[in-house]
Amino acid sequence: MLCSSCRKLLLLLFGLVSLNLARAQYELPDEIFHRTLLMRNGDELSTGFKFDQGNRVYLVTARHFAKNLPLRNAVVQVWHGNWIDLPTVRTLFPASKDVDLAIFETDQTIEAPYKVVRSSEVVTTGQKVWYMGWVAPFPRPRLPANMPDTSRPVFPEIPSVVTVGTIVAIDPTRPDSFGIPVKGGYNLRIAPGPIVYWSPVHKDYELLGVIVPDERHAEVSSISGIVPQEVVRTNLMRAYSIDTLLDAILGK
């Protein structure tokens, strides 16, 4: 039987190795993961993404997630090991009802906004991207009661889906959208998770857009034998460009 100190060390090493493997595989900065949240409104679950504009933080999610919430002072819940209430200031929607997004303005501010470049300047076919989102809450494993607290969690929460893809289609009639190939569809809950790319100009990861929730084409089905879930059956995941979020926030 392992001694108490050995068990602590193994737990710590497991957590650090898991973290390093995840980061090495996808090469993404921690900030992207911290900005990608699981949100709840009653029984409705959806991925949310923290987006900053004008030094203010906005929460981007699916339009259907916000349909029964007030336009001002709505309260949603976000997952951080348990459900935590998050008050919002107002709820914004894109001008077109065909755009399945809702944007919650919060009273949070940020000193160093994440870099955003208009997609018309950077979207090209063949471009490598990373996209991510949440399917369900995943409680962290319990640590021994006598294990010392650390400033960094041993088992950090990261989105349950993190995938590398390639842009293969840009809609000429809708330059604010593009397509990424997927196999057999995707879980509706990962939308509208963020899509990022590496900018060779700025030498940094930048936000390119978000996954289209596409609720109208979702069906209760199963992917790879997993329990039935809401799946958007498609071989081409559609995405809204960052311009769509900017225009909604700026009232265009």
C-alpha positions as CSV (number, residue, x, y, z in Angstrom):
1,M,0.0,0.0,0.0
2,L,1.3,3.5,-0.9
3,C,2.1,5.8,1.9
4,S,0.1,9.1,2.3
5,S,3.0,11.2,0.9
6,C,3.3,8.9,-2.1
7,R,-0.5,9.1,-2.9
8,K,-0.3,12.9,-2.7
9,L,2.7,12.9,-5.1
10,L,0.9,10.6,-7.6
11,L,-2.2,12.8,-7.6
12,L,-0.2,15.8,-8.2
13,L,1.9,14.2,-11.0
14,F,-1.3,12.8,-12.6
15,G,-2.8,16.3,-12.6
16,L,0.2,18.0,-14.0
17,V,0.8,15.3,-16.7
18,S,-2.8,15.5,-17.8
19,L,-2.6,19.2,-18.0
20,N,0.6,19.1,-20.0
21,L,-0.7,16.5,-22.4
22,A,-3.9,18.5,-23.1
23,R,-1.9,21.7,-23.6
24,A,0.8,20.0,-25.7
25,Q,-1.8,18.3,-27.9
26,Y,-3.8,21.4,-28.7
27,E,-1.1,24.0,-28.1
28,L,-3.6,26.5,-26.8
29,P,-3.1,29.0,-24.0
30,D,-4.9,28.6,-20.7
31,E,-6.9,31.8,-21.3
32,I,-8.9,30.2,-24.1
33,F,-10.0,27.4,-21.8
34,H,-10.8,29.8,-18.9
35,R,-13.0,31.8,-21.3
36,T,-15.0,28.7,-22.4
37,L,-17.8,28.0,-19.9
38,L,-20.7,25.6,-19.4
39,M,-23.9,27.6,-18.8
40,R,-27.3,26.6,-17.4
41,N,-30.7,28.2,-17.5
42,G,-33.2,25.8,-15.8
43,D,-32.8,22.5,-17.6
44,E,-31.1,24.1,-20.6
45,L,-27.3,23.6,-20.9
46,S,-25.1,25.4,-23.4
47,T,-21.5,26.4,-24.0
48,G,-20.8,30.0,-23.3
49,F,-17.7,32.1,-24.3
50,K,-16.3,35.2,-22.6
51,F,-15.8,37.9,-25.2
52,D,-14.4,41.3,-24.4
53,Q,-15.2,44.5,-26.3
54,G,-14.6,48.1,-25.1
55,N,-13.0,46.7,-21.8
56,R,-16.3,45.0,-20.9
57,V,-16.9,41.3,-20.8
58,Y,-19.8,39.7,-22.8
59,L,-21.0,36.1,-22.6
60,V,-21.8,34.6,-26.0
61,T,-24.2,31.7,-26.1
62,A,-27.1,30.3,-28.2
63,R,-30.2,32.3,-28.9
64,H,-32.6,29.5,-27.7
65,F,-30.7,29.4,-24.4
66,A,-31.8,33.0,-23.6
67,K,-35.3,33.0,-25.1
68,N,-37.1,32.9,-21.7
69,L,-34.8,35.3,-19.9
70,P,-35.5,39.0,-19.3
71,L,-33.6,41.5,-21.5
72,R,-32.2,43.2,-18.5
73,N,-30.7,41.9,-15.2
74,A,-31.0,38.2,-16.2
75,V,-29.3,35.7,-14.0
76,V,-27.6,32.6,-15.5
77,Q,-25.5,29.9,-13.9
78,V,-22.0,28.9,-14.9
79,W,-20.1,25.7,-13.9
80,H,-17.0,26.0,-11.7
81,G,-17.0,22.6,-10.0
82,N,-20.6,23.5,-9.0
83,W,-23.2,25.9,-10.3
84,I,-22.7,29.6,-9.6
85,D,-25.1,32.4,-10.3
86,L,-23.9,35.1,-12.7
87,P,-25.9,38.3,-12.9
88,T,-25.9,40.1,-16.3
89,V,-26.7,43.7,-17.2
90,R,-28.6,43.2,-20.5
91,T,-29.2,40.6,-23.3
92,L,-28.3,41.4,-26.9
93,F,-29.3,39.6,-30.0
94,P,-28.0,40.0,-33.6
95,A,-30.2,42.0,-35.9
96,S,-31.0,39.0,-38.0
97,K,-33.2,36.3,-36.3
98,D,-31.5,33.7,-38.5
99,V,-28.3,34.2,-36.4
100,D,-28.7,31.7,-33.5
101,L,-26.7,33.7,-30.9
102,A,-27.4,35.6,-27.7
103,I,-24.9,37.9,-26.0
104,F,-25.1,38.7,-22.3
105,E,-23.4,42.0,-21.3
106,T,-21.9,41.7,-17.8
107,D,-20.5,44.3,-15.4
108,Q,-17.1,42.6,-15.5
109,T,-14.2,44.5,-17.0
110,I,-10.9,43.3,-18.3
111,E,-7.6,45.2,-18.4
112,A,-6.0,43.4,-21.3
113,P,-8.7,42.5,-23.9
114,Y,-8.1,39.4,-26.1
115,K,-6.9,40.4,-29.5
116,V,-9.6,40.4,-32.2
117,V,-9.2,41.0,-35.9
118,R,-12.0,41.3,-38.4
119,S,-12.5,37.9,-40.0
120,S,-12.6,39.5,-43.5
121,E,-8.9,40.1,-43.0
122,V,-7.9,36.6,-42.0
123,V,-10.4,33.9,-43.0
124,T,-9.0,31.7,-45.7
125,T,-9.6,28.1,-46.9
126,G,-7.1,25.6,-45.7
127,Q,-6.6,27.5,-42.4
128,K,-5.9,25.4,-39.3
129,V,-8.3,26.2,-36.4
130,W,-9.1,24.9,-32.9
131,Y,-12.7,24.7,-31.7
132,M,-14.0,23.6,-28.3
133,G,-17.1,23.4,-26.1
134,W,-18.8,21.7,-23.2
135,V,-21.1,18.7,-23.3
136,A,-21.9,18.2,-19.6
137,P,-20.5,19.2,-16.1
138,F,-17.5,17.2,-15.0
139,P,-16.8,17.4,-11.2
140,R,-13.2,17.4,-10.3
141,P,-11.9,14.3,-8.4
142,R,-11.9,14.7,-4.7
143,L,-8.4,15.3,-3.2
144,P,-7.4,14.0,0.2
145,A,-8.6,16.3,3.0
146,N,-5.1,16.8,4.3
147,M,-3.6,17.8,0.9
148,P,-2.4,21.4,1.0
149,D,-4.2,24.0,-1.0
150,T,-2.5,25.3,-4.1
151,S,-3.1,28.4,-6.2
152,R,-3.5,26.2,-9.3
153,P,-6.0,23.4,-9.3
154,V,-4.5,19.9,-9.6
155,F,-7.4,18.8,-11.8
156,P,-8.3,21.9,-13.8
157,E,-11.6,22.0,-15.7
158,I,-11.3,22.2,-19.5
159,P,-14.0,21.9,-22.1
160,S,-15.0,18.3,-22.8
161,V,-14.5,18.8,-26.6
162,V,-11.3,20.3,-28.0
163,T,-10.7,19.6,-31.7
164,V,-8.3,20.7,-34.4
165,G,-9.9,21.4,-37.8
166,T,-9.5,23.1,-41.1
167,I,-11.6,25.7,-42.9
168,V,-12.8,24.2,-46.2
169,A,-15.6,26.5,-47.2
170,I,-16.5,30.2,-47.1
171,D,-20.0,31.2,-48.1
172,P,-19.7,33.9,-50.8
173,T,-23.3,35.0,-50.1
174,R,-22.5,35.3,-46.3
175,P,-18.9,36.4,-45.7
176,D,-19.6,36.3,-42.0
177,S,-19.7,32.5,-42.0
178,F,-17.4,29.6,-42.9
179,G,-17.4,25.8,-42.7
180,I,-15.2,23.1,-40.9
181,P,-15.5,19.4,-41.8
182,V,-16.7,17.0,-39.0
183,K,-17.4,13.3,-38.9
184,G,-21.0,12.4,-38.3
185,G,-22.1,15.7,-36.7
186,Y,-21.5,17.4,-33.4
187,N,-23.2,17.7,-30.0
188,L,-25.4,20.8,-30.0
189,R,-24.2,21.8,-26.5
190,I,-20.6,22.5,-27.7
191,A,-22.1,25.5,-29.6
192,P,-21.4,28.3,-29.7
193,G,-17.9,27.4,-28.4
194,P,-15.0,29.5,-29.6
195,I,-12.9,28.9,-32.8
196,V,-9.4,30.2,-32.7
197,Y,-6.4,30.2,-35.0
198,W,-2.7,31.1,-34.8
199,S,-1.8,34.4,-36.3
200,P,1.6,34.4,-38.0
201,V,1.5,38.2,-38.2
202,H,0.8,38.8,-34.5
203,K,2.5,35.6,-33.2
204,D,-0.5,34.8,-31.0
205,Y,-3.8,32.9,-30.9
206,E,-6.8,35.0,-32.0
207,L,-10.5,34.5,-31.9
208,L,-11.9,33.7,-35.4
209,G,-15.5,33.0,-34.6
210,V,-17.9,30.6,-32.8
211,I,-19.7,27.4,-33.7
212,V,-23.2,27.8,-35.1
213,P,-25.7,26.2,-32.6
214,D,-28.0,25.2,-35.5
215,E,-30.8,24.0,-33.2
216,R,-33.2,23.6,-36.2
217,H,-31.2,20.7,-37.5
218,A,-30.5,19.0,-34.2
219,E,-31.9,15.5,-33.5
220,V,-31.8,13.1,-30.5
221,S,-29.2,10.7,-31.7
222,S,-25.9,8.9,-30.6
223,I,-22.3,9.6,-31.6
224,S,-19.9,6.6,-31.4
225,G,-22.3,4.6,-29.2
226,I,-22.5,7.3,-26.5
227,V,-25.9,7.9,-24.7
228,P,-28.4,9.7,-26.9
229,Q,-27.9,13.4,-27.1
230,E,-28.9,16.4,-29.3
231,V,-26.7,16.0,-32.4
232,V,-26.5,18.3,-35.4
233,R,-26.1,15.7,-38.1
234,T,-23.7,17.2,-40.7
235,N,-20.3,16.7,-42.3
236,L,-19.7,20.4,-42.4
237,M,-19.9,22.4,-39.1
238,R,-20.9,26.0,-39.8
239,A,-19.4,28.9,-37.9
240,Y,-20.2,32.5,-37.4
241,S,-17.2,34.8,-37.8
242,I,-16.1,37.2,-35.1
243,D,-17.7,40.0,-37.2
244,T,-21.1,38.7,-36.2
245,L,-20.4,39.2,-32.5
246,L,-18.9,42.6,-33.0
247,D,-21.8,43.9,-35.1
248,A,-24.4,42.7,-32.5
249,I,-22.5,44.4,-29.6
250,L,-22.0,47.6,-31.6
251,G,-25.7,47.6,-32.7
252,K,-25.1,47.1,-36.4
